[in-house]
């Protein structure tokens, strides 16, 4: 009879029963099973490596030696390997792997036997536990009466095969060259209960790589914070997810699923800065092979962050007097189309702004008198479509306009109303409210000012 049958129902305790060790053993088994089931309902990914360390210098020589291990198996068993709990290091010889002999990768599995009847007996079908001296203990109530006790520890081993239902793939090993003693550990990560469980991978570990990403995001955010205040939308998209991510990656006990959720949220926010603001679909969380889902996502995020470039500088017009805004125009700026954002005053609508610009006179200072004499509006403003606006400003509420330069004939000469190296003025003729600000968008590859 397997333990799965024994675990299903509790013992019936009743008056007059003749107690035997089996009653207490079965009661322990039942409640261990109940606890495991309860934890599984709260946290579906309740098993995995909490911490692990191995002798890295022996890997090249063909020996895997796990010197420290704390893990929880899928059946709820806690596995602890250190100098105090296990007499000798957990190890296996890579020269015994048939897969490696054939130049194929091999897995290193942590295996725990099935639990059958007589699980701690060497005479049982399968010995799941090894009996060990537990020393002498006293009565907890009186502090007296020392008696010797025997304890059980899981009969664990490393194997190249899945020897039982209860196993955990800890490592993947490959041969790095023709030398049979030249082995290396791949970037595979075991199922992790805590993020630090893969720290043995050093600079390939998940925690290290996410720390590097967080540092990259912080560096990019600092760059954005030094630019014009109109880059705040970029800054917010990056920094709103940064503190939670940093908190998670700094805590060694973070569960990787929580970290995956934080990275997915970061992807959603940062995608708003791209040409296509809809975030790409990502793979489902894979607890048995976290590297399979994490590292493609990290690569995607690194590329996305690297592609964030401040395309524009923002030149704000000076408000001179009622209805008049002015900005010195550099000759290089006229090599691109002139695009402005008009920031509405309190209560102004898009229609109000369009009407204000429609009535405004737009031109460089040297031609303003001629424009006024001819009652000409000068250059004209045309509202950008939503698609066009997105290339300049991702905010749906931004009021963006393209300025078309025009040619006037003055003294029998064709003169542009917007001239290089001259102050450009936008003078409102409408009696309504004046906009709060006008900003010219200048591409970063144009001009130096």
N, C-alpha and C positions, 0 to 999 in steps of 0.2 A: 504494500500500500504506500503510495507516494504521499509526500507532505501536503500536496494540494488537496487531497481528500481529507487529511487529518485537520487541516486548518479551517475547514468550512464552518464547523459548529462548535460552540463552547461546551465545556464540561458541565455536567449537572452535579453540583455539590449538594449532598443531602446528609441528614443526621444518621449516624450509625455506619457510614461507609468506612471501610478499612483503607486508610490512606497508604499509598505506595509512591515511590519516586516517580512512577509513570504519570500519576495524576498531576504533579507539579510540572513535569516536563511538558505534558500536553497543554497545560494551561499557559505555560510560557510560549509555546509554539503558536497557540491561538492568538494571544495578544500581540505577539510580534507581527503576525500576519495582519491583524486588524490595524495596527499602527502603520504598516506599510501601505495598506489600502487607503487609509485616511490621508496620508501624505500625498499619495498619488492623485487624489481628488483635488487637493489644494494646489499642488505643483506637478503638472503632468510630466515634466522633465526632472524627476527627483533623483536620478542616478547619474553617476559620472565621477570623474577624478576631481578631488579637492586640492591635492598637492602631490607633486611627484618630482623626484630627482634621480638621476642616474649618473654613473661614472662615465663621463664623456670620453675620457682618455682610452677606455677599454674597447670602445665601439670599433675603432679602426683595426683593433687586434682580433676582432671576431667574437667579442663577448658583450652581451647585454647584461648589465648588473644594476638593478633598481635598488638604490640604497635607502630611499625614503618614499613612502607611498601612503596616501590616505584617499580612499575611494569608497563609494557606495555602489553596490551592485544592483541590478534590476530587481532582485528579490528582496532588497532592503538590507542586505548584509553589509556591515561596515568592515572594510579591510584596512588595517593599519600595519605598515611595515616600517620598522626602524630598529635601532640597535637593541631596544628594550623589549620589543614585542616578538621579533623573529630572530632566532639564534644566528642565522647566516643570511647574507644578502640574497634577494630573489634574482636568479640569473638563468641564462640559457646560452648555449654555444651556437653561434651562427654557422659554424662549419657543418652542423647537423641538418641544416635546412636544405631540402631537396630543391625548393624553388630558387634559392640563391645559387645553388650549383648549376642551375639551368639559366642563370642570369636574369631571373625574374624577381620582382619585389616579393617580399614575404611579410606577413603580419606577425606581430608579437602579441599574443593574447594572455590576459590575466584570467585564469580559470578557477572556478570553485565548483566542487562536485555537487550533483543533485543531493537533495536531502531525502533520504529514504529511511526506513526503520533502522534503528541502531546506528544513527548517523555518527556517533562518537566512538563506536566500537570497531576495533581492527578486525572483528569477525563479521561485521555487517557487509551487506552487498556493496556499498560504496561508503568509504569513510570520509564524511564531509568535515568532521572536526578532529583535531589532534588534541589528546588530553595532555595537560601540562600542570606542573606543580603551581598552585596558587598561593603557597605559603600558609601561614596560620593567621586566622582572623578571630576577633573577640566578638562577644555578644554586643550589638550596638546599643542595647538598652542598659546593660549593666557595666559594660566595659571590661568584663571579665570572661573567663572560660575560653581560653584560646584552643581552637581546634584547626587541624589542617583541612584545606579545601583543594579540590581539583577543578581547574578551569578548562575551557575549551577555546581553541583558536581555529579559524578556518584553515582547512588544508589546501592552501593556495599553491599555484605553480604557474610558471610562464610556459607557453607552448606555441608552436607554429600552427596549431589547429584549434578549432573550437571543440574542446573536449566535453562540454556540457552545455545545458541551457544557460547556465550562469557564467557568462564570459564578458570580457571588455577588451576591445582592440585598443591596446595602448600605443603601439608604435608601428610604423612601416619602415622597413629597412631595405636598402638596395645595395648592389655591388657597384662601386664607383669606377672600377677599372678591371684589367685582366688579372691583377694580383688577387688571389683568393682571400687575402687578409685585408683587402681595401674595401671597407664597408662604410656606409653612411646612413643617417636617419633622414627620411623625407620630411616634408613640411606638414605631414598629416597630424591633425590634432585629435586626441581621443574625446569621447563624450565628456563634457566638463560640467561639474556642479559649481565650481568656483572658477573665476577667470584665471587665477594664478596656477591652475592645474596644468597649463601648457607653458609655464615659464621655463621649463627645461629646454624649450626650443630657442631660448635666448632671443636674438634679434629677429627671428622668424615667428616668435610667439604672437598670438592674437593681441594680448595686452600691449606689447611693445608697438605693434603696427597701429593700433588705434590711438595710442599716445602720440605717435608721430603725426597721424592725421589731425588730431586735436591741436597740436602745435602749429601745423600748417594753416589750419583755419584761423587760429588766433593771430598768426603773423599776417594773413591776408586781411583780417578785420582791422588790425592796427594800420595797415596801409590805407584802407578805405577811410578810416577815421581821420586821416591827415588830409584828405581831399575836401572838396567843397561839401557843404552841408546837404547838397542835393544827392549825394551818394548814400544818404541814410537808408534808403530802401534796400540797397545792397547790404549794408551793414546789418540791418535788422534781420534780413533773411539768413545771414550767417550766424549771428551771435545769439539769436533766440534759442537755438538748440545746443549751443556750445557749453554753457555751464552744466546742464544735466549730463551731457556726454563726459565732461571732465570729472564730475563727481563719480560716475559709474566706473570709469577706467582707473581712477586712483584707488578705488576700494578693491582689495584683493579678493573679497568674498562675493563680488558681483556675479550673478548668474548670467551666462552668455545670452539667454533669450531676452533678458531686460536690455542688454547692450545692443542686441540686434534691432529691437524696437526703437531704441534711441537713434541708431544710425539710419533707420528707415525714415524717421521723422526729420532728421537732418537732410536726407535726400529730397524729401518733399519741399522743405523750405528753400533749399539751394536751387532746386529745379526752376523756381520762379525767376531766376536770374538768367535763364538760358533762352535761346530762340524759341524753343518749344517748352512752355512752362508746365506741361503735363508731365509728372515724373514717370520715368520708365518703370515697368514692372520688374520686381526682383523675385528671386527664388524664395520658396518657403524655407523657414528655419529648419535646419537638419541637425538634430541633437547628436545623432550617431557620428556625424562627420561635419563638425562646425566649420572647418576650413573651406569646405565645398560651397557654402553659402556666404560666409563672411568675406573671403578675399576678393571675389568678383565685385561685391558691393563696395569694399574699400577702394578697389581700383577705379570703379566708376566715380566715387566721390572725389578721389584725388584728381582725376581728370577734369571733373566738373569745376573744382576749386581752381585748378590751374588755368582753366579757360575764362575765369571771371576777370575781365579787363575793364578798367574804367575807360570807356570809349570817348567820353566828353569832358571838357572843362566847362564850367558854368560862369558866364560873365553877366553880372547883374547890372542893369541900367541904373544910373543915378537919377533919383527923383529931384528935379530942379525946382519946380513950382507946380502950381495946380495944373493938372492934366499933361504935364511935360516930363518925359523921360529921356535920358541921354547916355550914350556909350561911345567911347572912342573906338573906331573900327580899324583894325589892322588890315593891310592889303592882302595878307595871306588868307584871311577869313573869307574874302570874296571869291576864293577859288572853290569854295563849297557852297551848297545851298544854305541860305540863312534860315534857321529854325529857332523860334522863340517859344518860351512858355510864359503865359500870362497868368499870374497868381491873382485870383479874385479877391476883392475886398469882402468884408463880412456882408453876407446877404446877396452878393452878386451871383448870377446864374451864368451858364454858358451862353445863353442868348444875349444877356447883358454885355458880356465881353465881346461877342461877335459884333454887336451893334456899336460898341465903343470903338473897336478897331476899324469898322467899316466907315466911320465918320472921321477917323484920325488922319492926320497928315504925317507922312513918313518920308524923311529925306535927310541928307547931310546938311550941316549948317550953311555952307556956301550957296546952296540952291534953295533954301527955305523961302527967301524973299520972292524968287521967281515963281515958286510953287504957289505962294499966297496970292501974288498978282494974277496968276492964271487960274486961281481957284482950283488948282490941281491937288489931288490927294497924295501925289508922289507914288512911292512904292505901294504895292498892295499885299494884304495878308490873306492867306487862304488856310482854312482849318485842315489839319491832317486827319486822314482816316484812322480808324482804330488800329488797323494793321501797321500803318506808317508810324503812328504814335508809339507803338510798342518798341520800335527800334531805338527810340530816344528815351522813353520813360515808361516803366511797366505799370505805373499807377493809372488805374482806369479813370481817375478824376482829373488827371493833368490836362490842362487846356493848351494844346500845342498848335502852332501856326507856322506856315512857310511864308517867308517874305520874298516877293518877286521884285527884283530891281527893274526899273523902267528907264527908258531913254527920253529925254526932252531936248528940243532944239532951242538953244539959247544963243542969241547973237550968231545965228546961222551955223551953230556948232551942235553936234549931238553930244549931250551931256548925260551921264548916268546920275540918277537922283541919289543913289548911295555910292559914295566915293571913298576910295582907300585913304587910310591915314587921316580921316576927318571924323569929327563927332557926328554920330547919327542920332537924330531926335525923333521921337514918336510923340506927337502932340494931339491930344484928344480934343475934339470939337463938340463932343456930346455933353449934354448938361447932367448926365447921370453920374453915378459914383465912379471914382477913379480906381483902377486896379491897384492892388497892394504892391505888386512888383512885376517887372518884366525881366526875363533871363534869356540870354542868348546861349545856345548850345554850340560849342566849338569842338570839333573832333580833335582828339589828342595828337593825330599825325599831321595837324595843320597848324602852322604858326608856332610861336614860342611863348607868347604872352599869356 
